[in-house]
Amino acid sequence: MEVLKIATAGSVDDGKSTLIGRILYDTKSLTTDKLEAIEKTSKKNGYDYLDFSLATDGLVAEREQGITIDVAHIYFSTANKSYIIADTPGHVEYTRNMVTGASTSQAAIILIDARKGVIEQTNRHFFINNLLRIKDVVVAINKMDLVDYSEERYNEIKADFEQLMDKREYRDQKITFIPVSALKGDNVVNISERTPWYSGTTLLEHFETLDRKDIFNVGTPRFPVQYVIRPKTDAHHDFRGFAGKVYGGELSVGDEVVALPSQTRSKIKDIYFHDKKYQTAARRSSVTITLEDEINLSRGDMLVKVNDLPTIEKRFTATVSWMDSQQLTVGNKYIIQHGVNKVLAKIDKVHHKIEPDYSGVDTEVDSLGMNDIAEVSFQLNKPIYYDKFKDHRTNGSFILIDPNSNSTVGAGFIS
Amino acid sequence: MDTAHINPLENEAIYIFREVAAQFERPVLLFSGGKDSITLVRLAQKAFWPAKIPFPLMHIDTGHNFPETIEFRDRLVKELGLELIVRNVQDSIDQGKVKEESGRYSSRNSLQTTTLLDAIEEFKFDACIGGARRDEEKARAKERIFSVRDDFGQWDEKNQRPELFDMLNGQIELGQNVRVFPISNWTELDVWSYIEKENIEIPSIYFAHKRKVFLRDGLIWSHSDYVYQEEDEEVLERMVRFRTVGDMSCTAAVFSEAKDIASVVQEIRESTISERGARIDDKRSEAAMEKRKQQGYF
């Protein structure tokens, strides 16, 4: 079974709730009570269509009450895939929530209101999706019904967006434009007859046909040790298994590996998933690995292939997305959680703040507030084994924890 | 053979279990005897094999459970050699900490919370693993995988830690604890499909069986000493099964002929479709029941 997580973001009026509602309705994922509520309210309001924004009514209610909204998860499935929509509405903690939602997603939808075209918010969505290196992005040009399904308008918006694309850093990001009307159901799940000039797929078809290679970057295998399994039972007296998730590539029995930080070499003896042995551990699988030699490895250590070492360093610079109301200031100390490894870090220097909208505005600062993004240099108490974020989405990212509040206060992408 | 075919949700859940074992000193798995917590036990087994599950199970027993669930619980624990802690709502009532509800809709469901919090304090648990899923209801859709609770067990939804990539931050202060939800991203159908694929044994009440029931508010209630029943509410014998399993007083049945797991999965699959355009049925009310149960527990 495939699971695809899609990040969406936006405000009340760009039709995002309606789009999500439409997807749920057309894939027959709405429950009876929701559907009846939609029908009833639509009728009461005198609409001649169904108001699908009510499908995500929980979020609407919150918005009205002014409660803080962050990432909400919406689930639906088709015959061949399970989908999770990570929805990040709201304005106030916008960047923080978008970064969070995008960090666990493999695809994203950027919604554009066909009447308004590319606006500042579009730039921000795109910037963050590109910063987080989401491999597949759909630009859904919505409310086509309100511009008479005009091909000309669609092309105009597409051209505007393509100008933004020239500024993006992550060039391999695949971008697909789809003209839709969430309200009327055009090109969302079902292909529309009202856009005969459009020959592409519907939104859902697009995601249905995405393959693993379309959503995951192939990098080098990294195996951070999460937990050491030592049963000490009669049947498994000498069993010493290193439990963890394989990231970036695959590992096979017989592979020559190096343990970090000890730099000790060994070979992979067995790969287990539960009680079954496998020849190869595919990326993102939670396996248990045993080695030919008895090596002392503990949580936070890492197994890598001999000719594929990561950088082992006590200093680095990263793009930081700050998520806390307490400011990040030069000289402050934080805990860096890099995968499952924790080290102490000191802020060496804040280089400059980046406006996440392609405006090109960089400001010299020495502290960061909530939702700020900046280049920051760190000094650690001991080395970590990292890759650059652009080469390895997992091994190139970390979170910052405030040692006083224990809160997660920021995320970093190693430059 | 490689591991590429393994369900990503299963990989994720196993990863979460290992994080719990590594980051906390005294974790516990909250076990209700329902399908979700049974699924958790299987996932935990896989996460730590060939070692035993490195934490106990705890059941907050209302005393109003289906006898089938309790029998199943005891057998499972024995077969897997697990440690089971049971704390009883009856004790909380006897100690005067909570008051038994009375009347037509009385249930011990919401009373569980007090017993649970007392048990957390008694054993100094710092992580409580639960089977709640984000697809269950709106508020749960925003729940974290590691959800920090204060001394009073309360959830501050406005002040949740952001969860990025796979990284789970389990740092807490003394007195705080974390609720952990390894199957957050599973849907009801995912759980049932997994039970089918893994051939996991579940209590018999999940399958169609003849039961004495009565109808109220369009719901099918069990006829039992634990369930308040009016004199004019007629006892019927029908083929039913349960889609969720909580207390007898708050778990409604559905009419069903599904006697094995394949037919149950089929029924769940189809019910999602037939719900469309249908009238409010048992399903909706049943979902509300499950919600109530979850609120009591988490």
Interface residues (C-beta under 8 A of the other chain):
Chain A: M1 E2 V3 K28 S29 L30 T31 T32 D33 L35 E36 D57 G58 L59 I67 T68 I69 D70 V71 A72 H73 I74 Y75 S77 S82 I84 R96 N97 V99 T100 S103 T104 Q226 Y227 I229 R230 P231 T233 A235 H236 F239 G241 A243 G244 K245 E250 I271 Y272 F273 H274 D275 Y278 Q279 T280 A281 A282 R284 S285 S286 V287 T288 R299 M323 I335 Q337 G339 V340 R393 T394 S397 F398 I399 I401 N406 S407 T408 A411
Chain B: M1 D2 T3 A4 I6 N7 P8 L9 E10 N11 E12 I14 Y15 R18 E19 A21 A22 Q45 K46 A47 F48 W49 P50 A51 K52 R134 D135 K138 A139 A141 K142 E157 K158 Q160 R161 P162 E163 L164 F165 D166 M167 N169 Q171 I172 E173 S184 N185 T187 L189 D190 T272 I273 E275 R276 G277 A278 R279 I280 D281 K283 R284 A287
